Amino acid sequence: MTKSGAHGDGAVVPTGKEPEDNRKRAAQRGTRIPDDFTVTPAMVEWARERTPLVDGPRATEKFINHWTATSGRNATKLDWPATWRNWMLRDQETAKDRPARRNTPEERLRATLALVPDIKEIS
């Protein structure tokens, strides 16, 4: 739309582009995570190949919980499957950087006792 008028009276004259511009803006507007967000078989296959160290069901549950509970403009996304993939990739990086789980003292004792054939299991 453009302003028109000999004295700049502020009259607005349609240019014919407004509906198209509005559609483009609406198409680029993000949405909140859908209530029925589900991981497709293709997404599962992608995760198995790209994020083998991630517990997929647990990470997906955390992903859904996080984005359901988040408010504000950061809670809207254009592509939720891409957002999920990024979440999984970040969890994969975290898992690679995390030191291996150490056995508890009891687990270490049981492993040691298992090496000695005459000692019975701890009760």
Biopython code that builds the backbone (N, CA, C, O; Angstrom):
import numpy as np
from Bio.PDB.StructureBuilder import StructureBuilder

atoms = [
    (1, "MET", "N", (0.846, -1.169, 0.000)),
    (1, "MET", "CA", (0.000, 0.000, 0.000)),
    (1, "MET", "C", (0.890, 1.231, 0.000)),
    (1, "MET", "O", (1.988, 1.225, 0.557)),
    (2, "THR", "N", (0.413, 2.250, -0.614)),
    (2, "THR", "CA", (1.167, 3.500, -0.660)),
    (2, "THR", "C", (0.258, 4.626, -0.236)),
    (2, "THR", "O", (-0.964, 4.549, -0.364)),
    (3, "LYS", "N", (0.878, 5.675, 0.270)),
    (3, "LYS", "CA", (0.112, 6.879, 0.619)),
    (3, "LYS", "C", (-0.010, 7.723, -0.620)),
    (3, "LYS", "O", (0.901, 7.781, -1.445)),
    (4, "SER", "N", (-1.144, 8.378, -0.742)),
    (4, "SER", "CA", (-1.360, 9.203, -1.917)),
    (4, "SER", "C", (-2.064, 10.484, -1.507)),
    (4, "SER", "O", (-2.477, 10.637, -0.358)),
    (5, "GLY", "N", (-2.192, 11.373, -2.423)),
    (5, "GLY", "CA", (-2.889, 12.628, -2.140)),
    (5, "GLY", "C", (-1.966, 13.784, -2.400)),
    (5, "GLY", "O", (-0.760, 13.701, -2.169)),
    (6, "ALA", "N", (-2.539, 14.866, -2.885)),
    (6, "ALA", "CA", (-1.746, 16.027, -3.264)),
    (6, "ALA", "C", (-1.059, 16.656, -2.067)),
    (6, "ALA", "O", (0.034, 17.207, -2.200)),
    (7, "HIS", "N", (-1.662, 16.587, -0.938)),
    (7, "HIS", "CA", (-1.093, 17.241, 0.243)),
    (7, "HIS", "C", (-0.610, 16.239, 1.270)),
    (7, "HIS", "O", (-0.439, 16.565, 2.445)),
    (8, "GLY", "N", (-0.388, 14.997, 0.809)),
    (8, "GLY", "CA", (0.059, 13.986, 1.759)),
    (8, "GLY", "C", (-0.993, 13.733, 2.813)),
    (8, "GLY", "O", (-0.681, 13.601, 3.997)),
    (9, "ASP", "N", (-2.257, 13.665, 2.376)),
    (9, "ASP", "CA", (-3.357, 13.533, 3.320)),
    (9, "ASP", "C", (-3.419, 12.178, 4.013)),
    (9, "ASP", "O", (-4.293, 11.949, 4.848)),
    (10, "GLY", "N", (-2.516, 11.296, 3.680)),
    (10, "GLY", "CA", (-2.460, 10.018, 4.361)),
    (10, "GLY", "C", (-3.400, 8.988, 3.804)),
    (10, "GLY", "O", (-3.514, 7.903, 4.375)),
    (11, "ALA", "N", (-4.081, 9.271, 2.717)),
    (11, "ALA", "CA", (-4.957, 8.274, 2.125)),
    (11, "ALA", "C", (-4.120, 7.085, 1.661)),
    (11, "ALA", "O", (-3.051, 7.265, 1.078)),
    (12, "VAL", "N", (-4.598, 5.894, 1.914)),
    (12, "VAL", "CA", (-3.863, 4.686, 1.556)),
    (12, "VAL", "C", (-4.470, 4.096, 0.299)),
    (12, "VAL", "O", (-5.675, 3.861, 0.222)),
    (13, "VAL", "N", (-3.614, 3.861, -0.685)),
    (13, "VAL", "CA", (-4.057, 3.284, -1.945)),
    (13, "VAL", "C", (-3.486, 1.872, -2.036)),
    (13, "VAL", "O", (-2.269, 1.697, -1.968)),
    (14, "PRO", "N", (-4.337, 0.871, -2.187)),
    (14, "PRO", "CA", (-3.850, -0.505, -2.283)),
    (14, "PRO", "C", (-2.980, -0.686, -3.525)),
    (14, "PRO", "O", (-3.269, -0.130, -4.585)),
    (15, "THR", "N", (-1.933, -1.457, -3.383)),
    (15, "THR", "CA", (-1.040, -1.741, -4.509)),
    (15, "THR", "C", (-1.331, -3.086, -5.140)),
    (15, "THR", "O", (-0.830, -3.380, -6.225)),
    (16, "GLY", "N", (-2.129, -3.907, -4.483)),
    (16, "GLY", "CA", (-2.451, -5.217, -5.022)),
    (16, "GLY", "C", (-1.523, -6.316, -4.517)),
    (16, "GLY", "O", (-1.745, -7.486, -4.828)),
    (17, "LYS", "N", (-0.507, -5.981, -3.759)),
    (17, "LYS", "CA", (0.465, -6.970, -3.278)),
    (17, "LYS", "C", (0.193, -7.409, -1.843)),
    (17, "LYS", "O", (0.786, -8.381, -1.375)),
    (18, "GLU", "N", (-0.669, -6.728, -1.158)),
    (18, "GLU", "CA", (-0.856, -6.990, 0.272)),
    (18, "GLU", "C", (-1.246, -8.424, 0.596)),
    (18, "GLU", "O", (-0.634, -9.019, 1.483)),
    (19, "PRO", "N", (-2.237, -9.013, -0.079)),
    (19, "PRO", "CA", (-2.591, -10.390, 0.275)),
    (19, "PRO", "C", (-1.418, -11.351, 0.087)),
    (19, "PRO", "O", (-1.224, -12.246, 0.911)),
    (20, "GLU", "N", (-0.636, -11.187, -0.972)),
    (20, "GLU", "CA", (0.524, -12.047, -1.209)),
    (20, "GLU", "C", (1.555, -11.856, -0.094)),
    (20, "GLU", "O", (2.107, -12.830, 0.418)),
    (21, "ASP", "N", (1.812, -10.600, 0.281)),
    (21, "ASP", "CA", (2.759, -10.325, 1.354)),
    (21, "ASP", "C", (2.288, -10.952, 2.661)),
    (21, "ASP", "O", (3.082, -11.519, 3.411)),
    (22, "ASN", "N", (0.987, -10.844, 2.923)),
    (22, "ASN", "CA", (0.436, -11.435, 4.147)),
    (22, "ASN", "C", (0.574, -12.950, 4.135)),
    (22, "ASN", "O", (0.879, -13.550, 5.166)),
    (23, "ARG", "N", (0.354, -13.577, 2.982)),
    (23, "ARG", "CA", (0.498, -15.035, 2.885)),
    (23, "ARG", "C", (1.947, -15.446, 3.128)),
    (23, "ARG", "O", (2.208, -16.432, 3.818)),
    (24, "LYS", "N", (2.885, -14.694, 2.563)),
    (24, "LYS", "CA", (4.301, -15.016, 2.768)),
    (24, "LYS", "C", (4.671, -14.913, 4.237)),
    (24, "LYS", "O", (5.356, -15.784, 4.775)),
    (25, "ARG", "N", (4.216, -13.841, 4.890)),
    (25, "ARG", "CA", (4.514, -13.683, 6.321)),
    (25, "ARG", "C", (3.883, -14.787, 7.134)),
    (25, "ARG", "O", (4.501, -15.303, 8.065)),
    (26, "ALA", "N", (2.643, -15.162, 6.794)),
    (26, "ALA", "CA", (1.945, -16.224, 7.528)),
    (26, "ALA", "C", (2.648, -17.562, 7.321)),
    (26, "ALA", "O", (2.743, -18.366, 8.249)),
    (27, "ALA", "N", (3.139, -17.802, 6.109)),
    (27, "ALA", "CA", (3.832, -19.063, 5.829)),
    (27, "ALA", "C", (5.150, -19.149, 6.591)),
    (27, "ALA", "O", (5.617, -20.253, 6.875)),
    (28, "GLN", "N", (5.752, -18.035, 6.924)),
    (28, "GLN", "CA", (7.019, -18.019, 7.630)),
    (28, "GLN", "C", (6.850, -17.954, 9.135)),
    (28, "GLN", "O", (7.841, -17.980, 9.865)),
    (29, "ARG", "N", (5.640, -17.871, 9.611)),
    (29, "ARG", "CA", (5.375, -17.763, 11.032)),
    (29, "ARG", "C", (5.452, -19.149, 11.653)),
    (29, "ARG", "O", (4.854, -20.098, 11.146)),
    (30, "GLY", "N", (6.182, -19.263, 12.739)),
    (30, "GLY", "CA", (6.305, -20.546, 13.413)),
    (30, "GLY", "C", (5.059, -20.916, 14.189)),
    (30, "GLY", "O", (4.165, -20.096, 14.397)),
    (31, "THR", "N", (5.019, -22.157, 14.607)),
    (31, "THR", "CA", (3.909, -22.654, 15.420)),
    (31, "THR", "C", (4.474, -23.317, 16.673)),
    (31, "THR", "O", (5.654, -23.661, 16.734)),
    (32, "ARG", "N", (3.614, -23.487, 17.660)),
    (32, "ARG", "CA", (4.006, -24.240, 18.843)),
    (32, "ARG", "C", (4.049, -25.718, 18.479)),
    (32, "ARG", "O", (3.485, -26.130, 17.466)),
    (33, "ILE", "N", (4.717, -26.513, 19.306)),
    (33, "ILE", "CA", (4.801, -27.944, 19.021)),
    (33, "ILE", "C", (3.388, -28.527, 18.980)),
    (33, "ILE", "O", (2.586, -28.268, 19.877)),
    (34, "PRO", "N", (3.081, -29.306, 17.955)),
    (34, "PRO", "CA", (1.737, -29.882, 17.861)),
    (34, "PRO", "C", (1.461, -30.837, 19.026)),
    (34, "PRO", "O", (2.360, -31.528, 19.505)),
    (35, "ASP", "N", (0.212, -30.862, 19.467)),
    (35, "ASP", "CA", (-0.169, -31.797, 20.529)),
    (35, "ASP", "C", (0.074, -33.239, 20.111)),
    (35, "ASP", "O", (0.343, -34.097, 20.951)),
    (36, "ASP", "N", (-0.021, -33.504, 18.817)),
    (36, "ASP", "CA", (0.147, -34.873, 18.325)),
    (36, "ASP", "C", (1.527, -35.102, 17.693)),
    (36, "ASP", "O", (1.667, -35.950, 16.812)),
    (37, "PHE", "N", (2.542, -34.355, 18.135)),
    (37, "PHE", "CA", (3.881, -34.544, 17.575)),
    (37, "PHE", "C", (4.306, -35.989, 17.781)),
    (37, "PHE", "O", (4.327, -36.485, 18.907)),
    (38, "THR", "N", (4.642, -36.655, 16.698)),
    (38, "THR", "CA", (5.099, -38.036, 16.776)),
    (38, "THR", "C", (6.340, -38.211, 15.915)),
    (38, "THR", "O", (6.542, -37.512, 14.922)),
    (39, "VAL", "N", (7.142, -39.143, 16.318)),
    (39, "VAL", "CA", (8.355, -39.474, 15.576)),
    (39, "VAL", "C", (7.977, -40.529, 14.548)),
    (39, "VAL", "O", (7.433, -41.578, 14.892)),
    (40, "THR", "N", (8.267, -40.247, 13.298)),
    (40, "THR", "CA", (7.937, -41.171, 12.209)),
    (40, "THR", "C", (8.987, -42.274, 12.109)),
    (40, "THR", "O", (10.081, -42.135, 12.657)),
    (41, "PRO", "N", (8.671, -43.363, 11.419)),
    (41, "PRO", "CA", (9.687, -44.404, 11.210)),
    (41, "PRO", "C", (10.941, -43.862, 10.516)),
    (41, "PRO", "O", (12.049, -44.302, 10.824)),
    (42, "ALA", "N", (10.786, -42.927, 9.598)),
    (42, "ALA", "CA", (11.959, -42.337, 8.930)),
    (42, "ALA", "C", (12.815, -41.562, 9.927)),
    (42, "ALA", "O", (14.042, -41.584, 9.838)),
    (43, "MET", "N", (12.177, -40.880, 10.874)),
    (43, "MET", "CA", (12.927, -40.144, 11.901)),
    (43, "MET", "C", (13.671, -41.120, 12.817)),
    (43, "MET", "O", (14.806, -40.857, 13.214)),
    (44, "VAL", "N", (13.035, -42.238, 13.150)),
    (44, "VAL", "CA", (13.686, -43.258, 13.985)),
    (44, "VAL", "C", (14.917, -43.794, 13.271)),
    (44, "VAL", "O", (15.979, -43.926, 13.879)),
    (45, "GLU", "N", (14.783, -44.101, 11.994)),
    (45, "GLU", "CA", (15.927, -44.608, 11.220)),
    (45, "GLU", "C", (17.056, -43.582, 11.182)),
    (45, "GLU", "O", (18.226, -43.928, 11.348)),
    (46, "TRP", "N", (16.695, -42.313, 10.962)),
    (46, "TRP", "CA", (17.701, -41.247, 10.959)),
    (46, "TRP", "C", (18.428, -41.213, 12.303)),
    (46, "TRP", "O", (19.654, -41.116, 12.351)),
    (47, "ALA", "N", (17.664, -41.292, 13.391)),
    (47, "ALA", "CA", (18.258, -41.223, 14.734)),
    (47, "ALA", "C", (19.186, -42.412, 14.989)),
    (47, "ALA", "O", (20.254, -42.247, 15.579)),
    (48, "ARG", "N", (18.789, -43.597, 14.552)),
    (48, "ARG", "CA", (19.649, -44.780, 14.753)),
    (48, "ARG", "C", (20.978, -44.634, 14.029)),
    (48, "ARG", "O", (22.018, -45.059, 14.533)),
    (49, "GLU", "N", (20.940, -44.034, 12.847)),
    (49, "GLU", "CA", (22.165, -43.849, 12.066)),
    (49, "GLU", "C", (23.022, -42.694, 12.589)),
    (49, "GLU", "O", (24.244, -42.815, 12.671)),
    (50, "ARG", "N", (22.389, -41.587, 12.939)),
    (50, "ARG", "CA", (23.118, -40.361, 13.253)),
    (50, "ARG", "C", (23.360, -40.123, 14.736)),
    (50, "ARG", "O", (24.289, -39.402, 15.099)),
    (51, "THR", "N", (22.530, -40.724, 15.610)),
    (51, "THR", "CA", (22.645, -40.452, 17.049)),
    (51, "THR", "C", (22.576, -41.757, 17.848)),
    (51, "THR", "O", (21.685, -41.925, 18.681)),
    (52, "PRO", "N", (23.517, -42.683, 17.599)),
    (52, "PRO", "CA", (23.443, -44.003, 18.237)),
    (52, "PRO", "C", (23.620, -43.987, 19.755)),
    (52, "PRO", "O", (23.204, -44.933, 20.424)),
    (53, "LEU", "N", (24.213, -42.962, 20.303)),
    (53, "LEU", "CA", (24.442, -42.912, 21.750)),
    (53, "LEU", "C", (23.262, -42.329, 22.525)),
    (53, "LEU", "O", (23.291, -42.263, 23.754)),
    (54, "VAL", "N", (22.229, -41.909, 21.805)),
    (54, "VAL", "CA", (21.083, -41.246, 22.432)),
    (54, "VAL", "C", (19.967, -42.259, 22.677)),
    (54, "VAL", "O", (19.653, -43.075, 21.811)),
    (55, "ASP", "N", (19.381, -42.196, 23.857)),
    (55, "ASP", "CA", (18.179, -42.982, 24.173)),
    (55, "ASP", "C", (17.006, -42.237, 23.531)),
    (55, "ASP", "O", (16.461, -41.298, 24.110)),
    (56, "GLY", "N", (16.630, -42.671, 22.328)),
    (56, "GLY", "CA", (15.640, -41.960, 21.527)),
    (56, "GLY", "C", (14.309, -41.697, 22.217)),
    (56, "GLY", "O", (13.849, -40.556, 22.226)),
    (57, "PRO", "N", (13.670, -42.716, 22.799)),
    (57, "PRO", "CA", (12.379, -42.454, 23.448)),
    (57, "PRO", "C", (12.490, -41.453, 24.605)),
    (57, "PRO", "O", (11.633, -40.585, 24.766)),
    (58, "ARG", "N", (13.540, -41.581, 25.398)),
    (58, "ARG", "CA", (13.717, -40.650, 26.527)),
    (58, "ARG", "C", (13.995, -39.237, 26.017)),
    (58, "ARG", "O", (13.412, -38.275, 26.516)),
    (59, "ALA", "N", (14.881, -39.106, 25.025)),
    (59, "ALA", "CA", (15.206, -37.785, 24.482)),
    (59, "ALA", "C", (13.979, -37.143, 23.836)),
    (59, "ALA", "O", (13.779, -35.933, 23.944)),
    (60, "THR", "N", (13.166, -37.948, 23.169)),
    (60, "THR", "CA", (11.954, -37.411, 22.544)),
    (60, "THR", "C", (10.964, -36.957, 23.605)),
    (60, "THR", "O", (10.315, -35.922, 23.447)),
    (61, "GLU", "N", (10.843, -37.717, 24.676)),
    (61, "GLU", "CA", (9.942, -37.310, 25.758)),
    (61, "GLU", "C", (10.407, -35.979, 26.360)),
    (61, "GLU", "O", (9.591, -35.095, 26.621)),
    (62, "LYS", "N", (11.716, -35.841, 26.578)),
    (62, "LYS", "CA", (12.241, -34.580, 27.105)),
    (62, "LYS", "C", (12.010, -33.436, 26.114)),
    (62, "LYS", "O", (11.665, -32.324, 26.514)),
    (63, "PHE", "N", (12.201, -33.714, 24.821)),
    (63, "PHE", "CA", (11.988, -32.715, 23.771)),
    (63, "PHE", "C", (10.545, -32.205, 23.807)),
    (63, "PHE", "O", (10.308, -30.997, 23.819)),
    (64, "ILE", "N", (9.585, -33.132, 23.824)),
    (64, "ILE", "CA", (8.175, -32.745, 23.834)),
    (64, "ILE", "C", (7.840, -31.989, 25.121)),
    (64, "ILE", "O", (7.164, -30.961, 25.080)),
    (65, "ASN", "N", (8.310, -32.493, 26.256)),
    (65, "ASN", "CA", (8.037, -31.814, 27.522)),
    (65, "ASN", "C", (8.608, -30.394, 27.513)),
    (65, "ASN", "O", (7.943, -29.449, 27.938)),
    (66, "HIS", "N", (9.836, -30.253, 27.030)),
    (66, "HIS", "CA", (10.485, -28.937, 27.006)),
    (66, "HIS", "C", (9.691, -27.944, 26.170)),
    (66, "HIS", "O", (9.381, -26.844, 26.626)),
    (67, "TRP", "N", (9.362, -28.342, 24.936)),
    (67, "TRP", "CA", (8.715, -27.395, 24.037)),
    (67, "TRP", "C", (7.250, -27.178, 24.376)),
    (67, "TRP", "O", (6.682, -26.150, 24.009)),
    (68, "THR", "N", (6.625, -28.124, 25.068)),
    (68, "THR", "CA", (5.258, -27.911, 25.532)),
    (68, "THR", "C", (5.252, -26.894, 26.669)),
    (68, "THR", "O", (4.352, -26.060, 26.760)),
    (69, "ALA", "N", (6.259, -26.969, 27.532)),
    (69, "ALA", "CA", (6.318, -26.094, 28.705)),
    (69, "ALA", "C", (6.900, -24.717, 28.407)),
    (69, "ALA", "O", (6.711, -23.793, 29.198)),
    (70, "THR", "N", (7.601, -24.556, 27.292)),
    (70, "THR", "CA", (8.237, -23.282, 26.963)),
    (70, "THR", "C", (7.197, -22.296, 26.439)),
    (70, "THR", "O", (6.285, -22.665, 25.699)),
    (71, "SER", "N", (7.354, -21.039, 26.837)),
    (71, "SER", "CA", (6.431, -20.011, 26.355)),
    (71, "SER", "C", (7.214, -18.933, 25.612)),
    (71, "SER", "O", (8.444, -18.937, 25.584)),
    (72, "GLY", "N", (6.473, -18.024, 25.020)),
    (72, "GLY", "CA", (7.101, -16.911, 24.327)),
    (72, "GLY", "C", (7.444, -17.246, 22.892)),
    (72, "GLY", "O", (7.127, -18.326, 22.393)),
    (73, "ARG", "N", (8.098, -16.302, 22.238)),
    (73, "ARG", "CA", (8.371, -16.479, 20.807)),
    (73, "ARG", "C", (9.385, -17.586, 20.544)),
    (73, "ARG", "O", (9.416, -18.139, 19.444)),
    (74, "ASN", "N", (10.220, -17.924, 21.538)),
    (74, "ASN", "CA", (11.169, -19.015, 21.339)),
    (74, "ASN", "C", (10.489, -20.376, 21.280)),
    (74, "ASN", "O", (11.112, -21.360, 20.880)),
    (75, "ALA", "N", (9.227, -20.444, 21.671)),
    (75, "ALA", "CA", (8.491, -21.709, 21.673)),
    (75, "ALA", "C", (7.847, -22.007, 20.327)),
    (75, "ALA", "O", (7.188, -23.036, 20.179)),
    (76, "THR", "N", (8.024, -21.133, 19.348)),
    (76, "THR", "CA", (7.457, -21.381, 18.030)),
    (76, "THR", "C", (8.574, -21.709, 17.048)),
    (76, "THR", "O", (9.631, -21.078, 17.053)),
    (77, "LYS", "N", (8.325, -22.689, 16.222)),
    (77, "LYS", "CA", (9.310, -23.144, 15.238)),
    (77, "LYS", "C", (8.618, -23.339, 13.898)),
    (77, "LYS", "O", (7.417, -23.601, 13.843)),
    (78, "LEU", "N", (9.380, -23.211, 12.823)),
    (78, "LEU", "CA", (8.850, -23.433, 11.481)),
    (78, "LEU", "C", (8.824, -24.916, 11.131)),
    (78, "LEU", "O", (7.937, -25.369, 10.408)),
    (79, "ASP", "N", (9.789, -25.672, 11.640)),
    (79, "ASP", "CA", (9.952, -27.070, 11.235)),
    (79, "ASP", "C", (10.244, -27.909, 12.472)),
    (79, "ASP", "O", (11.391, -27.990, 12.912)),
    (80, "TRP", "N", (9.218, -28.531, 13.034)),
    (80, "TRP", "CA", (9.401, -29.299, 14.273)),
    (80, "TRP", "C", (10.251, -30.543, 14.087)),
    (80, "TRP", "O", (11.049, -30.844, 14.974)),
    (81, "PRO", "N", (10.133, -31.289, 12.988)),
    (81, "PRO", "CA", (11.051, -32.424, 12.815)),
    (81, "PRO", "C", (12.520, -31.990, 12.755)),
    (81, "PRO", "O", (13.386, -32.685, 13.286)),
    (82, "ALA", "N", (12.809, -30.857, 12.121)),
    (82, "ALA", "CA", (14.194, -30.354, 12.086)),
    (82, "ALA", "C", (14.641, -29.947, 13.487)),
    (82, "ALA", "O", (15.797, -30.161, 13.854)),
    (83, "THR", "N", (13.746, -29.370, 14.261)),
    (83, "THR", "CA", (14.064, -28.991, 15.639)),
    (83, "THR", "C", (14.366, -30.240, 16.453)),
    (83, "THR", "O", (15.288, -30.233, 17.268)),
    (84, "TRP", "N", (13.604, -31.313, 16.247)),
    (84, "TRP", "CA", (13.841, -32.592, 16.930)),
    (84, "TRP", "C", (15.204, -33.161, 16.532)),
    (84, "TRP", "O", (15.948, -33.644, 17.386)),
    (85, "ARG", "N", (15.535, -33.106, 15.224)),
    (85, "ARG", "CA", (16.840, -33.621, 14.773)),
    (85, "ARG", "C", (17.976, -32.851, 15.437)),
    (85, "ARG", "O", (18.959, -33.453, 15.870)),
    (86, "ASN", "N", (17.854, -31.537, 15.522)),
    (86, "ASN", "CA", (18.890, -30.746, 16.197)),
    (86, "ASN", "C", (19.009, -31.128, 17.666)),
    (86, "ASN", "O", (20.114, -31.197, 18.205)),
    (87, "TRP", "N", (17.870, -31.377, 18.318)),
    (87, "TRP", "CA", (17.863, -31.798, 19.718)),
    (87, "TRP", "C", (18.631, -33.117, 19.868)),
    (87, "TRP", "O", (19.455, -33.275, 20.769)),
    (88, "MET", "N", (18.343, -34.053, 18.969)),
    (88, "MET", "CA", (19.000, -35.363, 19.014)),
    (88, "MET", "C", (20.500, -35.231, 18.733)),
    (88, "MET", "O", (21.310, -35.890, 19.384)),
    (89, "LEU", "N", (20.872, -34.392, 17.776)),
    (89, "LEU", "CA", (22.298, -34.191, 17.479)),
    (89, "LEU", "C", (23.028, -33.587, 18.673)),
    (89, "LEU", "O", (24.160, -33.968, 18.973)),
    (90, "ARG", "N", (22.373, -32.639, 19.359)),
    (90, "ARG", "CA", (22.986, -32.046, 20.543)),
    (90, "ARG", "C", (23.162, -33.103, 21.637)),
    (90, "ARG", "O", (24.197, -33.142, 22.303)),
    (91, "ASP", "N", (22.153, -33.960, 21.821)),
    (91, "ASP", "CA", (22.274, -35.035, 22.809)),
    (91, "ASP", "C", (23.388, -36.005, 22.428)),
    (91, "ASP", "O", (24.081, -36.519, 23.307)),
    (92, "GLN", "N", (23.572, -36.262, 21.141)),
    (92, "GLN", "CA", (24.661, -37.134, 20.681)),
    (92, "GLN", "C", (26.014, -36.523, 21.034)),
    (92, "GLN", "O", (26.903, -37.221, 21.522)),
    (93, "GLU", "N", (26.172, -35.227, 20.789)),
    (93, "GLU", "CA", (27.428, -34.552, 21.129)),
    (93, "GLU", "C", (27.688, -34.612, 22.634)),
    (93, "GLU", "O", (28.812, -34.864, 23.067)),
    (94, "THR", "N", (26.653, -34.383, 23.417)),
    (94, "THR", "CA", (26.778, -34.444, 24.870)),
    (94, "THR", "C", (27.180, -35.848, 25.306)),
    (94, "THR", "O", (28.033, -36.010, 26.178)),
    (95, "ALA", "N", (26.568, -36.863, 24.700)),
    (95, "ALA", "CA", (26.868, -38.249, 25.064)),
    (95, "ALA", "C", (28.309, -38.612, 24.704)),
    (95, "ALA", "O", (28.964, -39.344, 25.446)),
    (96, "LYS", "N", (28.806, -38.108, 23.578)),
    (96, "LYS", "CA", (30.195, -38.396, 23.181)),
    (96, "LYS", "C", (31.180, -37.760, 24.149)),
    (96, "LYS", "O", (32.240, -38.326, 24.420)),
    (97, "ASP", "N", (30.837, -36.583, 24.675)),
    (97, "ASP", "CA", (31.738, -35.852, 25.565)),
    (97, "ASP", "C", (31.663, -36.325, 27.015)),
    (97, "ASP", "O", (32.546, -36.019, 27.816)),
    (98, "ARG", "N", (30.613, -37.067, 27.351)),
    (98, "ARG", "CA", (30.392, -37.510, 28.724)),
    (98, "ARG", "C", (31.311, -38.696, 29.028)),
    (98, "ARG", "O", (31.405, -39.631, 28.233)),
    (99, "PRO", "N", (31.986, -38.655, 30.176)),
    (99, "PRO", "CA", (32.822, -39.804, 30.520)),
    (99, "PRO", "C", (31.961, -41.044, 30.744)),
    (99, "PRO", "O", (30.790, -40.951, 31.113)),
    (100, "ALA", "N", (32.560, -42.187, 30.516)),
    (100, "ALA", "CA", (31.841, -43.446, 30.716)),
    (100, "ALA", "C", (31.386, -43.561, 32.168)),
    (100, "ALA", "O", (32.061, -43.081, 33.079)),
    (101, "ARG", "N", (30.265, -44.185, 32.370)),
    (101, "ARG", "CA", (29.721, -44.373, 33.715)),
    (101, "ARG", "C", (30.663, -45.271, 34.496)),
    (101, "ARG", "O", (31.117, -46.303, 34.003)),
    (102, "ARG", "N", (30.945, -44.859, 35.717)),
    (102, "ARG", "CA", (31.799, -45.667, 36.596)),
    (102, "ARG", "C", (30.924, -46.608, 37.406)),
    (102, "ARG", "O", (29.803, -46.267, 37.784)),
    (103, "ASN", "N", (31.449, -47.791, 37.666)),
    (103, "ASN", "CA", (30.732, -48.738, 38.511)),
    (103, "ASN", "C", (30.693, -48.219, 39.938)),
    (103, "ASN", "O", (31.598, -47.515, 40.387)),
    (104, "THR", "N", (29.625, -48.580, 40.643)),
    (104, "THR", "CA", (29.520, -48.231, 42.059)),
    (104, "THR", "C", (30.495, -49.100, 42.843)),
    (104, "THR", "O", (30.947, -50.124, 42.331)),
    (105, "PRO", "N", (30.830, -48.717, 44.071)),
    (105, "PRO", "CA", (31.716, -49.566, 44.879)),
    (105, "PRO", "C", (31.177, -50.994, 45.006)),
    (105, "PRO", "O", (31.949, -51.951, 44.961)),
    (106, "GLU", "N", (29.874, -51.142, 45.163)),
    (106, "GLU", "CA", (29.305, -52.490, 45.282)),
    (106, "GLU", "C", (29.505, -53.279, 43.990)),
    (106, "GLU", "O", (29.828, -54.466, 44.035)),
    (107, "GLU", "N", (29.315, -52.632, 42.839)),
    (107, "GLU", "CA", (29.521, -53.314, 41.561)),
    (107, "GLU", "C", (30.982, -53.723, 41.388)),
    (107, "GLU", "O", (31.270, -54.808, 40.883)),
    (108, "ARG", "N", (31.902, -52.857, 41.806)),
    (108, "ARG", "CA", (33.330, -53.198, 41.716)),
    (108, "ARG", "C", (33.665, -54.378, 42.623)),
    (108, "ARG", "O", (34.437, -55.257, 42.240)),
    (109, "LEU", "N", (33.081, -54.402, 43.837)),
    (109, "LEU", "CA", (33.316, -55.501, 44.766)),
    (109, "LEU", "C", (32.777, -56.804, 44.186)),
    (109, "LEU", "O", (33.459, -57.828, 44.235)),
    (110, "ARG", "N", (31.573, -56.781, 43.642)),
    (110, "ARG", "CA", (30.995, -57.990, 43.048)),
    (110, "ARG", "C", (31.856, -58.497, 41.891)),
    (110, "ARG", "O", (32.061, -59.703, 41.753)),
    (111, "ALA", "N", (32.359, -57.585, 41.065)),
    (111, "ALA", "CA", (33.208, -57.984, 39.943)),
    (111, "ALA", "C", (34.508, -58.611, 40.452)),
    (111, "ALA", "O", (34.997, -59.585, 39.880)),
    (112, "THR", "N", (35.062, -58.050, 41.522)),
    (112, "THR", "CA", (36.292, -58.595, 42.102)),
    (112, "THR", "C", (36.035, -59.980, 42.686)),
    (112, "THR", "O", (36.809, -60.910, 42.458)),
    (113, "LEU", "N", (34.945, -60.112, 43.438)),
    (113, "LEU", "CA", (34.616, -61.395, 44.055)),
    (113, "LEU", "C", (34.315, -62.462, 43.007)),
    (113, "LEU", "O", (34.561, -63.646, 43.239)),
    (114, "ALA", "N", (33.790, -62.058, 41.869)),
    (114, "ALA", "CA", (33.501, -63.013, 40.808)),
    (114, "ALA", "C", (34.777, -63.637, 40.258)),
    (114, "ALA", "O", (34.730, -64.714, 39.663)),
    (115, "LEU", "N", (35.910, -62.979, 40.449)),
    (115, "LEU", "CA", (37.188, -63.508, 39.978)),
    (115, "LEU", "C", (37.715, -64.624, 40.877)),
    (115, "LEU", "O", (38.543, -65.428, 40.449)),
    (116, "VAL", "N", (37.238, -64.675, 42.118)),
    (116, "VAL", "CA", (37.697, -65.665, 43.084)),
    (116, "VAL", "C", (36.633, -66.759, 43.167)),
    (116, "VAL", "O", (35.513, -66.488, 43.600)),
    (117, "PRO", "N", (36.960, -67.996, 42.758)),
    (117, "PRO", "CA", (35.936, -69.032, 42.660)),
    (117, "PRO", "C", (35.356, -69.512, 43.994)),
    (117, "PRO", "O", (34.224, -69.996, 44.001)),
    (118, "ASP", "N", (36.056, -69.409, 45.106)),
    (118, "ASP", "CA", (35.589, -69.989, 46.358)),
    (118, "ASP", "C", (34.710, -69.039, 47.173)),
    (118, "ASP", "O", (34.122, -69.471, 48.165)),
    (119, "ILE", "N", (34.600, -67.769, 46.796)),
    (119, "ILE", "CA", (33.828, -66.810, 47.593)),
    (119, "ILE", "C", (32.401, -66.759, 47.068)),
    (119, "ILE", "O", (32.156, -66.644, 45.867)),
    (120, "LYS", "N", (31.470, -66.847, 48.010)),
    (120, "LYS", "CA", (30.051, -66.790, 47.664)),
    (120, "LYS", "C", (29.643, -65.340, 47.405)),
    (120, "LYS", "O", (30.326, -64.405, 47.822)),
    (121, "GLU", "N", (28.543, -65.178, 46.726)),
    (121, "GLU", "CA", (28.040, -63.839, 46.421)),
    (121, "GLU", "C", (27.628, -63.122, 47.690)),
    (121, "GLU", "O", (27.166, -63.741, 48.649)),
    (122, "ILE", "N", (27.804, -61.782, 47.685)),
    (122, "ILE", "CA", (27.412, -60.950, 48.833)),
    (122, "ILE", "C", (25.900, -60.889, 48.871)),
    (122, "ILE", "O", (25.239, -60.737, 47.843)),
    (123, "SER", "N", (25.367, -61.010, 50.070)),
    (123, "SER", "CA", (23.917, -60.915, 50.156)),
    (123, "SER", "C", (23.479, -59.612, 50.767)),
    (123, "SER", "O", (22.281, -59.370, 50.913)),
]
sb = StructureBuilder()
sb.init_structure("model")
sb.init_model(0)
sb.init_chain("A")
sb.init_seg("    ")
for serial, (resi, resn, name, xyz) in enumerate(atoms, 1):
    if name == "N":
        sb.init_residue(resn, " ", resi, " ")
    sb.init_atom(name, np.array(xyz, "f"), 0.0, 1.0, " ", f" {name:<3s}", serial, name[0])
structure = sb.get_structure()
